[in-house]
Every structure is written in structure tokens, then in C-alpha cells.
Amino acid sequence: MDNKLVEFFSEKLNIERITAQCLVNCGFTTIEECEDFLSPNLDLLSDLNDYKGYKGVKERIQQAIDNKETVVIYGDYDCDGLCATAMLYSFLISKGVNANYYIPDRHSEGYGMNENALEEIAEEYFPDLLITVDCGITSVDEVLYIQEALGFDVVITDHHSPKEILPDCPIFNPHLSDKGFANLCGAGVVLRLIEGLGGKEESFKYYDLAAVATIADIVPLVEDNRKIVIRGLNLINSKPRAAFKELKNSLKLSKISSIDVAFRIAPRINAVGRMENATKVLDLFKYDEDPFVISSLIEDINEINTKRQNQTKLIYDSVDESLKKYNFEKYPIIVVKGEKWDEGVLGIVAAKIVNTYNRPAIVFTQNGDVLKGSGRSIPEVNIFECVNSANEILDKFGGHPQACGITIKKDLFEDFKLRINEYYKEAYIGKIIEQQETNLYNFREIKNLNKLMLELNKLQPFGEGNEKPVFYDKIQNINFKQLKMNSPHILYKKGNFQMVGFYYANKLSFINSDIVKSIFFTLEEAEYGNTSYIQAQISDIKSEDYDHINAENYLNTSLYEDKSIFYPKKISFEEAINISKECLYGCAYICFSKDTYLKAIENMPQVKHLSYFLDSRCPDNIIAYSLNNLENLSNYKKLIFLDRPISLGYIDMLLLDKDCEVYYVENYAPANELKDYLLDYSSLGKIYIQAVETIRKNPYIELYLLYIDIEKRLNVNYNNFVIAMFVFLDLGLIKYEDNKFKIIPNVKNPISNSKLYKLIKGDE
């Protein structure tokens, strides 16, 4: 981070330092760039004349308009291609052109032009001109076939990466130019073309469709794309065409945001092309003046989206089940196949597998002797490069660093699987490090929260290339409460600021404790009734106080017999380190003491260190601090305690796979760290008297709430109190069963009989 540039932007633009950080993270280096971003001139996009090939395409289409020629638009079945087709079709119709369109079928034809489709177009329409949108840049043979066999003209508008040899026809593709904004989507290219043909005022009618396509195609939301999306969303929310108005109503949205487009609208549009013929989406935009037709189409599209979700779940569940016996050591990139899976949802399934397993994934469907597949990746791994390492055995292949499409003969599946994983191991194993998030901001640096919220609104829309800021703060002794009785959600309120954590109620005692924690969240403005407030939505919480041992988690290991059905093996610290070198995935190292944790980090720099567990079916090796016994560890194949649990029977209480290998280092460092919190006999007696009084009134009281009650009467901290309670449990003075405390009467057992007390004191 260039701190001098941050300070410069903050001072000159009179903005919060965090806003200035966001601008630096977007790559801006001048005040002019920042001003254009914060207050963009929506009427001013890149100069069209800077685009190589644009004039030739414009002139040929203008000729078609002037002569009222017959034109066919060759589009694509995804959201970008459909929006681009609808835009150009509507524009040409408005100019009196005899316009038609052709959308290939994803399942029978696949992406791009093909000779059968071109022959069908020639026979049905006998066009003078064919215009591609969102495709065509690699269709060298198809363009030649049109020119030599079919006898009509063709121009290409596309935004995909060109290859060395280009089709021999007029082409408008931003990637062919040294100047001009290069990252337009297919509909963005069409929007600029309409602007050139009809003028800016004419193009303004189509910004809504271009905005939806831009968000859906995950192109960077900067420069021209940012301006397109801002103007487009304004149009959708102020003067929506019937299609978006009905979509908004069906989704019960008061206002459509970029997030709504990305996660609710675009998936529905894409679902049609995945499950059926995508021309139904074009009907949605064609019959804009007929509300009955629009309503019926929206209903159909929502039903198709539900089918897509169901189909995705069926295939995902099948893949997930098959991966229970998958060899992640040999094949770190997940490569699977199935019989006649719907190829329209393979990309979605692959993305879900990536999210679940935290590994790149490629999912194939088999039809006859051919496999068609779709792949997705994690940010650190370029899946295009991995697949390209097996290029010589592929029939078809295309994509980019995070996604790819592949066609291969079924007999070459195992060879392909082995080749790309060998490349991955050589290129990535041991080299992937945890990336520091550049959009992470210190909440304490905010001087004026209301001013910052106004500035964050100016940074919107958030998306690719302009990520939503994630804030962090250190908290201690903060009073969160359950949203309502028995709710899994928690809430903290102060004035017009509130912080909400969904599904964090089971960690409430930890969150409210005096342990220092890092809390991560996003900020947004919200309304309830007539009241507006600023809401922070928690995304993660983890312990940061390594000097402050979590006594509760460690002492919880004392409540069991000192034997385990997992037959844990005692090893040395050096042997424990070697396990991480031999095992690529699924090893969890557990520390309860600060010294052990820091020593582990120093000796295993290649292993991720964190105070929480990744919810992944194929988890990375990690070093974790202060294990909570509620964590799900069932996907880890090796569990190594670098600090020995007080009683090994504690291991049987954890959520582990039955075949998990468990090891421990004979180390009682946490007990030594707790020695400073051990109270004398007199103080322990006072805590016991107060605890008995409160428990008799409310035996179901939570441990942390019991502490709050006692803290009001006695000067003790949480670790003092927790040690005392576990000593009482060890001596049998108190029991805890079925979520309630029980006082055991007439028990006389001196503290000197407590093994736990003697262990902490150092007498054991």
C-alpha cells in the first residue's frame, strides 16, 4: 500500500482515509482518475475512433440500414450474448431493417458459429448480412465458408481474446486496439456500436441491458464499464422496461442493485440457455409493451431457474458423494465425469465444488465417445495454464485463468487427469501462499462514519475490479445479544449503528469474552420502518489474543477419561512437523498455548495458521489456536495436538471421521500458562458459594452468564472463574449434564484431590 498516495488523495479530495485506500487499491495514481471514478461523466465513454476495426463494421451495418437489407444477428445463449442480441435487434428494427436473430442451442451446437446453423440461416432468411455478437473472433473457417459457399457478408462484434489468425471480414473487438477501453463485454461492444450508428441519445435506451450483461459477464467494473452499469441501473430503477419491472416485482425488490443483478437476475437469464433454448429470453425483451406476455415469460423463466437449481443439486450431490473416495494427494485438481449429466449446469457444479473443497475442479459429462467438461478455479491457480499443459490430447479447449471449457475423447480421460495434475504439482504445490486481501480496511481509521457511508455509495457499484470493502476491528468485552429468544443470529446496537452476525449464536460466550478478537464485516445502509441505520454484517471472527489463553477451551479437555477409541499416538514435536511435509491436505495442528502456537508457525511456514477451521471437504493443512469442541473436523484425515489434551477421552467428543489418525505431543504448556490465573483456596470458596446460589435459581444458565453474575459480586476475571468451575467439576462438587448445572450435596472433597488443580499449580 502506497501510504503517501493514500494521504495525498485523502487530503486533496477531502475524503476519509479508507476511501482513499479503496481508490489506491483500484490502481488510481492521479487526482483526475479519482475524480472521474467518484463523479463519472456518464455521457463520456472512450473515443470510438480509437477502436481498430470499428469504422469498417459501422460502415457495413450503416449500408444495411440505408438499403433496408435483410440482417441476421448470430448471438450466444448466455446473459451477455442474449442482451447483446436483444439490443442490436431492437435497434435495427427501429431503423426499418428486416432483422432476425439466431441463438445456437447449448446442448446440440455449443458456443459460436457452426456450418449447419449457417446453412439453416441461409435457407430460411437468405440474408444480405450476418452480424455476430459475443462470438465469432475465432471463427476463421466459418467466415470463409459464408463467403465462399453461402454468398452473404459477415461482420464480427466480439470481446473474447483473439488468436493469431483472424477471420477475413470487418471486426470490432476492443482487444485488437492499442487504445480505447479493452474490457467491454459483448453487450458493451454492441452498445458502443449503437452509439456510433445512432448517436448517444439513441444508445441511452439500451444501457439497462448493457449493464445487466456487464455485471453478469464479470468484467472489471471500472472506467467505461462502471459508467455503463451506473447509468444502466439508474434506468432500470427509474424507467424500467416491462421485463425488469416484472422481474423486480417477482423477486419482491424495491430497488435493483448490482448484487441483485449478479445473484438473482443474471442467473435466471442464464438458466434458460442452460436448460432450454435461450430465445425465450429474447421474447422477454421483444414484447415489452405486452404485460401479459411479459408476466407469463417471467413465470416460465423462474420455473426454468428452479429446474436448473434442482438439476445442479442432483449432479453436485453425485459428485460430492463420489469424492468421498477421491485421491486428493495424487489428483489435487478435482477431475470427475458422469453419464449424461446436463452440460448446461456443469460450470455451476464445478464452481460449487471449488467453493466446497477449496480446490480447482473440472466436471465432465459423457455422451457416446465424447466428454464435454467445464472447469473453475481458486484465485491462486490459473486453470487455463493447467489444462493447456494437456493441449495436444484435447479436441476443443478455451477459457481464461478462472474458468475453461473442454472437449475430449473418453479414452483420454485418465491421461488428461494425470497430465494436468502433474503440471499443477510442479507449478503450484508448496508455492501457494495465503494472499493478503487488498480490500481489507481498519475500522478504527474511520473519522466520520456517516461521511464514509456517503463516500462508499460513490464507489458503487461493487464487483470485479472494484471489490466491496471488508473492514476489521479488534473487539473485547462487547455485549452482543441473540436477535430474539432461541435465534441463531446475534446483534449489537449503538445509536444508529448495529452489527449483525448470522449463525453466530453458538459462539456468543467467546464473542462477548475478554479475549481480544478480530472481527471482519461489510458495511451498508439499511432501513426499518422509517428509521435508517448503518449495519455491519459479520463475515468472520477469530481470536487474536495469543497472550490470553482461552481457558475454557483447554480446560474442557479435562472432563473425560484419559483414553480414546482413536488410540492417539504420542510423537515428538519434530515428528509432528514432518507430517506436514509428507501430507499435502487434511492435517490439523491444534495448539492451546501461545508459545506452542508461535513455535509451530515458525517451524511450519508453508502451513496456513488461523484460529478457525475452513469449511472444506478437502481442507488445507492448518495450524489452529485454541480448538472449540463444536468445530466440525470430520474432513481432516490427521489431527495433531501439539499441546496434549488433559484427558485423551476428549478426542472422542470431537466431530472426527472414524478413520482419522490422531497424534499428540506430550506437552502441558497451556497448564503452565494458566498458573497465573489460579486462585487461592479462600477465593475459590467464595466463587463456589456464589455459583451455588445462582445455579439453584437457574440451573440452565450458560457458563458465561454465570460469570457475569459472579463478576458483579467478586473481583475475578473470566479465566479465574473458569478454572474455579472446572476444579469444582473435577472434584464432583458440581455436575453439568443435559445443558444444566447440578449441585451435588454433602460432597466433601478437598481441593488437594483435584488432579486439574495440581496440574495447573505444577504439582503433577
N, C-alpha and C positions, 0 to 999 in steps of 0.2 A: 504494500500500500504506500503510495506516494503521499506522505503526511503533509508536505509543504503544499502540494497541489490541492489537497483537501482543504487546508486552511485558507488558501488563496480563493478557492471557489466560495467557501462559506462566507468570507468577508466581503468579496466583491458582489456576490449575488444576494447577500443578506438572507442566507438560508441556514438551517440547522446543519451542524457538522455531519450528522448522519446522512442528510440529503446530499451533501457534497460528496460523502463517501460513495453513495449509490451512483452518482454521476461519474466518479473516477472509475468505479468498477464496470461501468458501461463502456469505458475506453475513451472518454472525452478528455481532451487536453487543453481546450481553449474556452474562454468565456462565451464566444459566439456559438460554439457547438452546444454548450449547456443551455443557453437562452433559446436556441432553436428547439431543443428537446423539451424544455419546460413550457414554452409557449410556441408550439409549432404553427407555422403558417400553413394551414390545411389546403390552401389554394396553390401551394408551390411545391411541386414534386421535381425530381431530377429532370434535366433538359432532355426531351425526347430525341433531339438531334444527336445526342451523344451515343445513342444505341446503334451499333453496326447492324445493318440489315433491315432496320425498322422502315426506312423510306421505301425500299423495294416492296415490302409486304403491304404497306399502306397504299402505294400506288396501284397494286394489283387488285386490292379489295375495293378501292375507290372506283376503279374501272367497272367492277361488278355492280356497284351501287348505281353508277351513272347509266349503265346499259341494262339495268334490271335483269341481271343474269341469274341463272339457277345456281345456288350455292349449297353445298353440304358441309356441315361442321362435323369433324371427326373428333369426338371427345374422349373422356375417360370416366370410369364408373365410381371414382372416389369423390369426396366432397369438393375438392379443388376443381377437378375436371368437370363435374356437373354444374357448379356455379359458373365456371368459365363458359361452358356451353350455353347455359341459360342467358348469360349476359350478352354474348355475341349474337345469339339467335334473336333475342328481343330487339337489339339494336338494328340488325339487318332488316327484320320485318318492318320496323318503324320507318325504314328508308325505302320501302317498297320492293325489296329484294325477295325473290322466290327462294326463301331459305328453308333448309331442312337440317336434320342432325342425325348422327349415328353414334350410339354408345355401344361398344363391344360388351359381350357377356363375359363376366369374370371367369366363369367356370368352363365354358366351351371355347372361348377365344383368348382370354388372357389380356394382358396390357398391350396397348399400342396397335398399330395398323397390321392387318393381315390380308393376304391376297383374296381370300374368299369373301371377306367383308367388302373389299374394294370392288369386286365383281358384282356383288349384290347392289352396292350403291350405284354403279354404272347402269345396271339393268333397270333399277326402279326409278332413279331420278335423272339419269343422263345429264350430269351437272356440267357447267362450264368451269367451275372452280371448287376445289376441296380445300378447306382450311382446318388444320389440326389445332387443337387447344390442349395443353398439358401433356402432349405426347408428340412424337414424330422426329425428334432430334437424332435418333439412331436408325431411322427407317430408310436407310440408303437404298436397299433393294426394292422396297415397296414404292418409293417415289419413282424409281426407274421403271418399275412395272406400270405405274399410272401413265407415265409419259410415253412409253413405247407400245403398250398393249391397249390401254383404255382411252387415251387421247384427250384427257382434260387436264387443266392446270392444277397445281397444288402449291400452297404456301404453308409454312410451318410457324406456329407460335408455341413455344415451349419454354420451360425453365430448368429442365433436368440437365445434368452435366453432359456436354457434348464429347464425342470421341474424336479421334484424329481425322477420320474421313466423314465429311458431312453430306447430307442429301443435296443433290444439284437442283436447288429451287430457292426462291426467296425465303429467308429465315429471320424471325425476330426472336432471339434468345438472349437475355441480358448477359449470360456468361460468355458470349462471344465478343463483348465490348470491353475495352480498357477503361472507359468512362461510364458514368451512369450507375444507378443503384442495381447491384447484381442479384440481390436476394429476393426478388419478387417471386411469388408463387404463380401457378399457371393463370389463375384468375386475375392476378395483379398485372401480368403481361397483357391480358385482354383489356383490362381497364385502361391501361396506357394507350393501347391501340385505338380504343373507342374515343379517348380524349383527342388523339391525333386526327381521327376521321370526323368527329362531330363537335369537337370543342370541349372546353372544361365544363360548361354548364350542362351539356349533354351527358358527360361522364358521371356527373354527380348523382344521377338516377341509379347508378349501379354500384355505388360504394358499399351498400349493405351486403350484397352478395360477395363482393371482393373482400370485405372484412371477415366474413364467416370463413371463406376459403383460406385467407391468410392465417387465421388462428388455427384452423383445422390442419393445415399442412405443416405446422410447427416450424415456420421460417422465422428468422430473427425479427422481433418486434421493435425495430429501430429504423430511423430515417424514414424513407418512403412508406414502409410497411406500417410504422407507427401512425403516420398521418392517415393512411387508408383506414386503419382499424378505428382510430378515434372518430373520424368523420362517419364511418360506416355504422358504428354503434350508436352515435347520435341520431342517425337517420332511422335506425331500427327502433329506437325508443321514442322518437318524436313523431315521425310519419312512417310507421311500418307498413310494408306491403302486406297484403292479406295473409300470406303464408306465415310470416313472422308474427303477426298479430295473433293468429290462431295457435301457433306453436307456443307463444308466451302464455296464452290462456290455458292450454292443455297441460303445461308444466307448472301452472299457478305461480308465475313470476310477475312481480310488479315492474321489474326492470331487468333487461338482459345485459349481463356483463361479459367480459372476455372469458371468465371462468365458466359461465353458463354455456357459452358457445363451445368451449373446448370439451366440456364433460357431459353436456346434455343435448345440445342441438347437433353438433357435428357428428357424434356417434350415431344419431338417428338417421342422418342423411347417408352416412357411410354404410349403415346396416342394410339399406335397400340394395345397394350394389353387391354386398356380401351374400345376401340370401336370395335375391331375385334379380330381375332385370331393372337396371337403375333408371330407366326412362320415366318411372313413376315420379321421381323427384323433379324432373323437368316439367311434368304436368302440374306439379305443385306451384311452380313459378309461372307457368303459361296461363293458367286460369285464374289470374289474380283478381278478376272482377266478379268471380262467382263464389260467394261464401259457402254455398252448399257443397260444391265440388271440393273446395279447399278443406272444409271440415272433414269430409269423407276420406280425403287423401291423408290428412294428419292422423286420423284414426287408424288407417291402414299402416302408415309408417310406424306408429307407436307399437302396433301389433307385431310388425316385422322386427322391430328392435327387441321386443320381448323374446321372439323366436331366436334371434341372434344371441341374446344373453343365455337362453336355455341351451342352445347348441354349443356355445362356448363353454358352459359349465360341464356339459357331458364330456367333451373332449378333454378339458382341463382335468376333470376328476380321473379320467382314464390315464392320462399322462402322469398325474400325481401318484396314482396307485403303482404304475409301472416303475416309478423312480425309487420305490422303497428298496429295490434290489439293484439299483444302478451303481456302477463302479465309478465314483467321483474322483478317486485317485488316478485312475487310468484315463478317464474322459472328463476333465474339468469343465469343458464346454458341453452342455447337455444337448444331445442329438438323439431324437426319438422319431418313430414313424408309426402310422396306424393305417388300417384298411379303410379306404373310402371315407376318411374324415372330410368334412366340408372345408375345402381350401379357402373359402371366403373368410373364415374366422381363425385361420392358423396364426396370423400375425398377432391377433389379440391374445390367443392362448400362449404364444411364445412370450409375450410381454408379461402376462400373469405369472408364468413360470419363472421369469427373470426376477420379478418382484418377490416371489416366494423363496426362491433358492439363492438369490444374490449371485447368480452365475449367468453368463451368456447362454442362450438357448435357441435351437433350431428345431422346428416341428414339421415333419413331412407327412403327406398323405399319399397313399399308394393307389394307383389306378392302372391296372394292367401291369406292364413292364416299366412304367414311368413313376418316379417320385417327384412331387412338387412340394417345395418347402418354403417356409418363411422364418426368418431369424430376427432376434432382438438382442440387445447387449446392455451391459452396465457401462457407465460413463468412462471407466478406465480402459476399456477394451474395444479396439477397432475391429468389429466383426467382419467388415468388408475385407480387411487385410487377411484375417484368418481364413476366410472362405476362398479368397483369391489364391492362397497357397496350394489349393487343390484345383485350380482353374482348368488344368488340362483334362480332367475327367468329368467336367460339367458340361451339360447340354446348353443351359442358359444360366445367366447369373447377372445380377445387378443390385445396386443398393448404395448405401453410404455407411459411415462409421458405426451408426447405431442400429441399422436395420438392413435386411437383404432379402432377396427372393431368389430361389434356386430351383432348377430342373435338372434331374439326374436319373440315369438308368438304375433300376432297383438293385442290380447285381453289384453296383459300385458303392452301395450304401456304407458297408463296413470300412472299405478303403477310404472313403471320404471322411467318415467319422474319425478314423485314426490319423489321417493327414492333418486335419485342422487342429486336432488336439496336440499333436506333436509340435506344430507351429506355435500354438498357444503356450505350451510349456517352455519352449525355448525363448519366446518373446516376452512372456509376462510373469511366469512363476518366480516369486521372490523379488519382483521389481515393482509390483503394485503397492503403493503406499496410500494410506488414508489421506485423501485430498482435503485441504483446509477450505472450508466454504467461504467464498469471497463475499457472499451476501449475508454475512453474519455481523450484527451490529450491537454495540454495547448500549443497553437501555439507560444506563446511568449518565451517558453523554447527552441525553436529551435535556435541553434547557427549557423548552416550551412545548409541551406535548400537543396542545391544540394547534399550534403553528406547524409542528411537524406533520400532523394529520392532513392539513391543507396542502402541504408540500408533497406528501405521499400521493395524494389524489392527482397531483400534476404529473407524477411519474407514471401513472397508469396509462394504458393497460399493461399489466404484467404478463410475462410469457417468455418464450425462448429469446435469449439475449438481453432480457430485462426482467430478471427474476424478482419475485416478491421478497422484500427484505425479511430476514429472520432475526429476531432480537434475542439477546440473552441477558440474564441478570443473576446475581447471587442472592439467594434468599435464606433466611434463618428465623425461626420462631414467628412465622407468618400464619395467620389464622384463616385457613381455608375451611369451608363447611360443605357438607353434602347439599346438592342443589335442592333436594327435598328428601324426606324420610325414605330410606332404602334405595335412593337413587345411586347409580354407579358413577355419576358425574359430580364434580366439585366446583365451588365458586368462591371467589374472593372479591369483595366490593369496597371501594373507597371513593366517595364522591361520584363523579360521572365516569369513573374508570372501574372496569371489572375484568377479572381474569377467570376464564373457564377452562376446566380440564375434563375432557370426555374420557370416561372409563378409568379414572384415577382414584376412585373412592377407596379401593383396596390398599392404596399407598398413603392414605391420609395421615397416619401417625408419623410416617417417615417425612412427609412433606411439611408437616407442622412442627417437627422436632427442631432442636437447636443445632443440628448438624448443618453445616454450610452446604448448599446445593446450587448447582447451575440449572436454571430453568430457561427453556427455549420456546419462543412463541412468535406468532404473527399478530399484527395489529389491523383492526378495521373499525369503521364507524358502523354503529347499529342503532336501530330504533325499536322501542317497545311502547306501544300506545302513542302518546305524544311526547315521550321522553327520548332524547338522543344521548348516546354514551359511546365511549371508546372501549372496545372489547379486545382483550388479548386472548388468543386461543393457543393453549399449550400444545407443543408438539413433542417435547421431551423434558425429562427431569433426571439429573444424575448427581450423585454425591461428588463433592469436590474437596471435602474436608478430610484429608488423609491424616491430619494430626488429631482428629477427633473420631476415635474408633466407634463404630456402631455396635455398642454393647449388646443390644437386643438380638441382632442377627447372630453374633458369635455365641452368646450365652444360650441361645435357643438350641445349640448343638449339644447341650449338656443333659437334655431331658430324656435320654434314651439309654438302652443297654449298650455296652461297649463292644458290640459285634454286629456284623452286617451280612445280609444274604448275598451281597455283591463280592464278598471276600476281598476287600481292598488290599492292594499290595503296598508294603512300605518300601519307599525308594529314597535315594539321596536327591538333593537339590540338583546336582549335576545330571543325574539320570532323567529328572523331570524336564530339564532344558532340552536334552537330546530327543525327547518325544516330539517336540515341536519341529525338529529338523527332519524327522522321518515321516511325519504325518502332515499332509497338506491341509486337511479340513477337519473340523469337528472336534477339536480339542479345547476344552475349557479349563483354564487355570484359575483356581479360587484362592484369594488372599483375604484374610481378616485383619491383618495388621499393616500399618503404614510402611514399616521397614521392609517387610516381605514384598509388598506391592512394588515399591521403588526398586528393590533388588531384581525383581522379575522383569520389570520394564528395561532395566539396564542390560540384563543378560539375554533378553529375547526381543531385540529391537524390531524384528520382522513380524512380530505378533501384535495384533491390534490390542490396545489396552483401553478399557472402558469400565464403567460401573453399572452397566446394564447388559442385557443379552439381546442379540439380534434375533428377531423372529424369522428365522430362515430354516428351510428344510436341509440345506447344505451349508451349515454355518462355518464362517471363518474361524481359525484359531484365535482365541482371545484370552486376555488376562483380565479377570474381573475382581473388583474390590467389594468386599462385604456382601456375600450372597444372601438374597432373600429366599427363604424356603418355598415361596409361592411361585418362583420362576419355573417356566417350562423348559427343561433341559433334555427332553426326550429325543431331540435330533442330534445331540452330541454323542459321539462314539467313545470318547475318552474324557474322563473327569479327573483332574489332578488337583488335590488340595495341597497347596504349598504351606498352608497352616493347618495342622491336624484338627479336625473336629474334636471337641472334648469327649464325645461318645460317638463311636463309629455307627451306632444304630441310627443316628441322624440321617445317614446316607439313604436308608430305606424309606425315609419320609419324602425324599425328593422325587420330582417327576422325571424319571430316567427310563431309557429304553432297557429292556430286560437283558440285552447283550452288552450294555455299556461296561467298559473297562474302567475301574476306579483305582486310583493311586493316591498315596498321601506321603508327605514328608513329616517326619516326627519333629514337629516344631510347635511350641506353645508360646510363641511371641505375643499373640493377642492377649493372653492372660497376663503377661508382664506389663503390657500397656495399660491394662485395667487396674493395676495395683494402686495407682494414684487416686482411683475413684472408690476404693474400698473404705467403708465407714467402720468406726469402732462399734463395739457391742452395744453401747448405750444408744448411739444414733440409729442402729439397726432396730433396736427395740422400739424406739419412737415411731419409726416408719411402720413397723408391724402393727402397732396399736391403731394408728390412723387408717391403715389399709383394712384392717378387720372391721372398723366402724363403717367405712364406706361400702365395703363389699356386702355387708349384711343388709344394707339399704338397697343396693343394686348389684346383685351377683353377675349380671350380664354386662357390666361396664367394661369398655375397652381399656387396655393397659395404658394407653396414652392419656385417656380422660381420667383414669385413676391417678396418674401422676399429676395432672393439672390440679386435681382436688387436693392432693397432699402437698403440692408445692405452695399452695396458698397458706398452709399452716406451718410448714417446715422449710428451712433454707437448704434445699438439696437440688442438684441438677439431675437431668434425666438419667445419666449413666449411674450416678449414686443410687437412684431409685431402682433402676432395672437390675443392677447387681443384687440389691437387697431382696427384690421379689424372687429372683431365681435361686437365691440361697434359701429362702423360705420354701420354695417348691422342692429344692433338693433335700431339705430336712423333713418334708412331709407335713409341714405346718399348714400349707395351702395346697389345694389341687386345682387344676384347670382342665375341665372336661366339658364337651358339648357346648363350647363357646361361653362357658360361665365359670366364675371362681367359686370355690367351696372352701370354707374354713373348717379345718379338722380339729375338733375339740379334744381337750385333755391330752395333747401330744407334748411331751417334754423331751426335747432333743437338743442338746447344747450345740451351739454354733461350731464348736470344735469338731463335731462329727460330720460337718459338711465338706465333702470332697472338693466341691466347687470353691468354697471359701478358702480352703487350704491351697488349692491350685493357684488362685489369684494372689494370695498372700505370699506364695513361694515356698510353702512348707511341703508340697508334694513333689 
